[in-house]
Amino acid sequence: MKNLITLLVIVMAANISFAQECKKTCKKDSYVLNDNLIEATLFHDNGVIAQKGYYTQENKLHGNWTSYDINGNKTAEAEYFNGEKTGTWYFYQGDKIREVTYRNSKIAKVKTWSADDTRVVSFR
């Protein structure tokens, strides 16, 4: 019984410690009504922005969406129109950029770009 109580105390102390640490770094996701769109800002556990974009009041993604990794580096830029994928999306992976063009919510074209010193090379 003594071991069980000791274990419970340790678990509770660890939980309280994590909660205090999270209060310092964790940010709550933010949703702001802006005209007819809701602006969303979503955060990683470390407080860095994970995604930022808009959606309609009918919960359909709309407009530009940007995603970031846990260190704040941009990983993707996307575009939606009333929940449908549209336009040109960009995916960033180190020195490479993948460009994906959508039409009717389907992939129409894909290009990969690579920075090679001062020039940019396109791969098809």
Backbone as a ProteinNet text record, in pm:
[ID]
protein_1_A
[PRIMARY]
MKNLITLLVIVMAANISFAQECKKTCKKDSYVLNDNLIEATLFHDNGVIAQKGYYTQENKLHGNWTSYDINGNKTAEAEYFNGEKTGTWYFYQGDKIREVTYRNSKIAKVKTWSADDTRVVSFR
[TERTIARY]
82.2	0	86.8	195.9	286.8	348	382	438.5	338.1	212	107.4	91.7	90.5	78.6	200.2	318.4	440.2	434.3	389.6	377.4	278.2	164.2	64.4	120.3	193.8	254.1	353.1	433.9	531.9	461.4	357.7	283.3	218.5	157.6	92.5	194.6	309.4	413.4	464.3	483.7	529.6	424.7	299	190.4	181.8	191.3	187.5	307.3	424	545.1	529.4	475.9	455.9	354.8	247.3	143.7	201.9	288.5	350.4	443.5	518.7	609.6	530.5	419.8	338.5	277	241.2	184	282.9	411.9	514.3	533.1	522.3	555.1	436.2	334.9	222.5	131.6	87.6	-9	-134.5	-246.6	-373.5	-397.7	-457.9	-494.7	-591.1	-583.8	-662.3	-755.5	-879.4	-979.6	-1046.6	-1037.1	-1091.8	-1182.8	-1305.7	-1399.2	-1358	-1329.9	-1282.8	-1371.3	-1468.4	-1572.5	-1648.8	-1651.6	-1723.7	-1630.8	-1502.7	-1404.9	-1354.8	-1312.2	-1252.1	-1102.4	-1025.5	-879.3	-831.6	-759.4	-711	-559.5	-509.4	-366.4	-349	-280.3	-261.3	-115.3	-91	43.7	93.4	226.6	292.9	296.9	328.4	335.9	440.4	544.2	649.1	613.7	491.9	448.4	473.3	542.2	570.4	447.6	418.3	303.1	320.6	216	216.2	146.4	32	-43.7	-117.1	-137.1	-211.4	-292.3	-420.4	-503.3	-646.8	-733.4	-873.9	-964.7	-1083.8	-1188.7	-1322.9	-1421.5	-1553.3	-1630.5	-1743.6	-1827.6	-1892.6	-1884.3	-1932.1	-1819.1	-1708.3	-1591.1	-1520.2	-1517.5	-1442.9	-1319.2	-1203.1	-1080.2	-1095.4	-1043.9	-1061.4	-944.6	-887.1	-776.1	-642.5	-546.2	-409.4	-393.3	-321.3	-283.5	-133	-68.7	75.9	104.7	196.1	235.5	382.3	414.8	551.1	591.4	722.1	769.1	785	828.6	837.9	940.3	1032.2	1131.8	1089	970.4	920.8	956.8	1019.3	1053.1	929.8	907.9	792.7	808.7	704.3	708.8	613.8	508.3	412.6	328.7	291.5	195.3	89.1	-36.4	-145.8	-256.5	-344.7	-457.7	-583.7	-690.8	-820.3	-926.5	-1030	-1147.4	-1270.1	-1334.5	-1451.2	-1425.3	-1310.8	-1277.1	-1209.2	-1201	-1137.6	-992.9	-902.5	-763	-757.2	-684.6	-676.4	-542.3	-509.2	-388.2	-260.6	-153.6	-21.5	15.6	52	97.3	249.1	314	459.1	492.3	581.5	629.6	780.5	829.1	970.6	1038.2	1147.6	1223.2	1371	1431.2	1572.5	1593.1	1679.9	1705.5	1615	1517.5	1425.9	1287.9	1223.4	1085.7	1005	898.6	808.6	688.1	660.9	550.3	441.5	324.7	214.5	97.2	51.9	-60.4	-186.6	-292.2	-420.9	-523.8	-603.6	-721.1	-834.6	-949.4	-1065.3	-1029.3	-947.1	-904.7	-822.5	-766.6	-681	-546.4	-441.6	-308	-302.6	-263.2	-251.5	-105.7	-15.5	125.6	211.8	330.1	425.4	562.6	629.5	768.2	846.7	974.1	1062.7	1176.5	1201.2	1307.5	1415.5	1540.4	1651.9	1746.2	1784.2	1879.9	2020.2	2095.9	2232.6	2322.5	2377.2	2452.5	2364.3	2389.9	2315	2209.4	2196.5	2096.1	1992.3	1879.8	1771.9	1751.7	1744.1	1729.3	1590.2	1521.7	1388.5	1396.1	1330.5	1319.8	1174.7	1151.4	1011.6	974.9
-118.8	0	125.4	117.6	230.7	259.3	152.7	168.6	232.2	195.7	251.3	401.1	441.8	583.9	660.3	604.7	668.7	685.7	583.5	590.1	698.7	706.4	809.1	949.7	969.6	1100.3	1138.2	1043.8	1070.5	1106.9	1032.2	1059.7	1197.5	1230.6	1361.5	1474.4	1457.3	1560.3	1582.3	1474.5	1486.4	1556.7	1524.5	1586	1735.7	1774.5	1916.3	1988.5	1926	1986.1	2010.9	1913.5	1930.3	2040.5	2045.5	2147.3	2286.6	2305	2435.3	2470.2	2372.1	2395.7	2432.6	2364.6	2389.6	2529.2	2577.1	2711.2	2816.8	2790	2885.8	2886.6	2770.1	2762.1	2734.5	2665.3	2627.1	2746.6	2756.9	2859.9	2790.5	2852.6	2796.2	2838.1	2748.2	2780.7	2898.5	2979.2	3102	3097.9	3139.4	3146.4	3283	3361.4	3497	3512.1	3556.6	3581.3	3710.6	3702.1	3815.3	3823	3915.9	3922.5	3790.2	3717	3589.3	3470.1	3496.3	3388.4	3381.9	3262.9	3244	3228.4	3316.5	3308.4	3215.9	3111.6	3013.1	3020.4	3019.1	3008.6	2892.5	2788.3	2667.1	2657.8	2611.3	2610.4	2469.3	2451.1	2330	2338.7	2228.2	2226.9	2323	2355.3	2445.2	2592.3	2622.4	2760.4	2819	2746.7	2793.3	2766.8	2860.9	2844.1	2718.6	2635.9	2514	2538.7	2606.8	2636.8	2768.5	2833.5	2958.5	2966.6	3000.4	3011.4	3045.4	3029.3	3066.9	2950.9	2953.5	2862.9	2933.2	2880.1	2942.1	2903	2969	2934.8	2798	2743	2606.5	2504.9	2547	2462.4	2412.3	2492.3	2457.7	2546.2	2483	2560.5	2655.3	2778.7	2878.7	2977.1	3002.6	3097.1	3029.6	3110.3	3061	2995.8	2882.8	2814.5	2795.8	2822.3	2805.2	2712.9	2618.1	2523.6	2544.5	2522.6	2540.1	2417.6	2387.9	2277.8	2326.5	2239.2	2269.6	2379.4	2406.1	2511.9	2643.3	2647.2	2769.7	2785.7	2683.7	2689.4	2656.7	2734	2711	2577.8	2494.2	2363.9	2355.3	2437.5	2430.7	2557.3	2590.9	2697.3	2637.1	2650.7	2587.9	2689.3	2656	2743.1	2658.2	2704.5	2637	2735.9	2683.1	2762.7	2682.5	2727.8	2656.8	2508	2475	2337.3	2258.5	2315.2	2247.1	2293.9	2200.3	2236	2308.5	2420	2498.3	2569.7	2616	2695.5	2615.9	2688	2627.1	2617.5	2498.3	2473	2458.2	2494.8	2482.9	2402.5	2304.1	2222.3	2241.7	2281.5	2312.4	2198.7	2145.5	2036.3	2065.7	2127.1	2164.1	2263.6	2229.8	2321.9	2292.7	2204.5	2170.6	2230	2269.9	2317.6	2235.2	2175.7	2102.9	2193.1	2214.8	2299.8	2208.8	2209.5	2123.7	2212.9	2199.6	2279	2193.6	2248.2	2178.6	2244.7	2161.7	2205.6	2110.5	2165.5	2084.1	1990.1	2038.9	1964.5	1839.8	1834.8	1722.9	1777.1	1697.1	1738.8	1748.2	1866.3	1888	1887.1	1934.7	1943.8	1945.3	1882.6	1881.6	1918.4	2011.7	2048.1	2045.1	2010.1	2016.6	2110.6	2205.3	2303.3	2276.8	2298.3	2280.2	2398	2455	2565.1	2506.7	2543.6	2495.6	2618.6	2652.8	2776.5	2895.7	2961.7	3082.5	3060.3	2940.5	2918	2817.7	2820.2	2728.6	2632.9	2505.3	2402.3	2341.2	2322.7	2263.2	2118.9	2030	1889.6	1863.2	1790.1	1759.9	1621.7
0	0	0	75.9	83.8	-53.4	-127.5	-261.8	-356.9	-344.7	-430.2	-405.3	-279.9	-246.1	-296.9	-280.3	-330.1	-481.5	-551.1	-696.6	-738.4	-670.9	-701.8	-680	-572.7	-544.3	-653.8	-698.8	-804.7	-934.8	-970.3	-1094	-1087.6	-974.5	-960.9	-967.2	-905.1	-907.5	-1049.3	-1123.1	-1261.9	-1346.8	-1325.6	-1401	-1372.3	-1247.2	-1209.9	-1268.5	-1263.7	-1320	-1469.2	-1544.1	-1688.2	-1715.1	-1637	-1657.7	-1638.6	-1538.4	-1516.6	-1631.5	-1681.9	-1793.8	-1918.5	-1941.7	-2060.4	-2055.5	-1937.5	-1926.2	-1973.3	-1958.1	-1999.9	-2151.1	-2216.8	-2359.2	-2449.5	-2401.5	-2487.8	-2514.1	-2636.9	-2673.1	-2721	-2693.3	-2738.7	-2882.5	-2957.7	-3094.9	-3093.2	-3198.6	-3205.6	-3325.7	-3305.1	-3411.6	-3403.8	-3512.9	-3514.2	-3634.8	-3610.2	-3719.9	-3788.6	-3919	-3997.7	-4121.6	-4123.3	-4225.9	-4223.6	-4334.3	-4338.5	-4321.8	-4297.7	-4282.3	-4139	-4099.8	-3968.1	-3988.5	-3925.4	-3933.1	-3822	-3859.5	-3763	-3752.8	-3630.2	-3604.2	-3506.7	-3552.6	-3473.1	-3430.7	-3308.9	-3252.8	-3223.3	-3235.6	-3186.3	-3033.5	-2966.7	-2820.3	-2765.9	-2846.2	-2798.6	-2818.7	-2867.5	-2883.7	-3020.9	-3108.1	-3244.2	-3331.8	-3421.8	-3510.9	-3595.9	-3602.9	-3684.2	-3817.6	-3814.5	-3936.2	-3918.9	-4032.7	-4030.8	-4158.6	-4146.9	-4265.8	-4231.7	-4330.8	-4316.6	-4353	-4296.9	-4341.5	-4327.3	-4398.5	-4399.4	-4274.2	-4253.4	-4139.2	-4157	-4278	-4303.9	-4286	-4223.9	-4195.6	-4320	-4427	-4547.8	-4554.6	-4576.5	-4590.1	-4707.9	-4691.7	-4796.4	-4791.9	-4907.8	-4914.8	-4890	-4851.6	-4831.7	-4694.7	-4693.7	-4570.6	-4572.9	-4461	-4450.1	-4332.4	-4353	-4248	-4213.1	-4085.2	-4035	-3953.9	-3952.6	-3869	-3725.5	-3638.8	-3496.1	-3465.3	-3561	-3543.3	-3607.4	-3668.4	-3730	-3876.3	-3936.9	-4079.3	-4162.5	-4267.5	-4354.3	-4426	-4420.8	-4486.9	-4605.5	-4605.5	-4716.4	-4724.6	-4848.1	-4874.9	-4965.1	-4925.7	-4999.3	-5023.7	-5118.4	-5148.7	-5165.9	-5103.4	-5112	-5158.8	-5222	-5255.6	-5213.8	-5106.3	-5050.2	-5029.4	-4972.5	-4939	-5049.1	-5169	-5282.4	-5297.1	-5323.2	-5349.9	-5483.5	-5487.4	-5609.6	-5617.5	-5736	-5752.8	-5736.9	-5710.6	-5696.7	-5549.4	-5509.2	-5373	-5375.9	-5265.3	-5254.1	-5129	-5145.5	-5034.9	-5024.9	-4907.7	-4887.6	-4812.4	-4871.6	-4810.8	-4828.3	-4727.5	-4737.9	-4849.4	-4945.9	-5057.2	-5176.9	-5159.5	-5269.1	-5243.6	-5351.9	-5346.5	-5445.7	-5398.1	-5487.6	-5513.5	-5641.5	-5685.1	-5742.5	-5680.4	-5723.6	-5763	-5887.6	-5936.2	-5935.6	-5875.8	-5867.8	-5958.8	-6023.9	-6099.1	-6063.7	-6029.5	-5988.1	-5872.9	-5783.1	-5663.9	-5696.4	-5818.3	-5858.6	-5905.3	-5889.5	-5931.2	-6082.8	-6132.2	-6276.4	-6320.9	-6233.1	-6271.6	-6145.4	-6155	-6043.6	-6096.9	-6028.2	-6059.5	-5929.6	-5939.6	-5824.3	-5857.8	-5768.5	-5786.3	-5682.9	-5722.3	-5630.2	-5642.8	-5529.4	-5530	-5536	-5637.5	-5656	-5657.2	-5543	-5523.8	-5559.3	-5672.6	-5705.8	-5812.2	-5865.8	-5969.8	-5921.6	-5986.9	-5953.1	-6069.4	-6038.4	-6140.3	-6126.4	-6238.8	-6237.5	-6283.9	-6209	-6247.3	-6282.9	-6387.1	-6424.2	-6380.8
[MASK]
++++++++++++++++++++++++++++++++++++++++++++++++++++++++++++++++++++++++++++++++++++++++++++++++++++++++++++++++++++++++++++

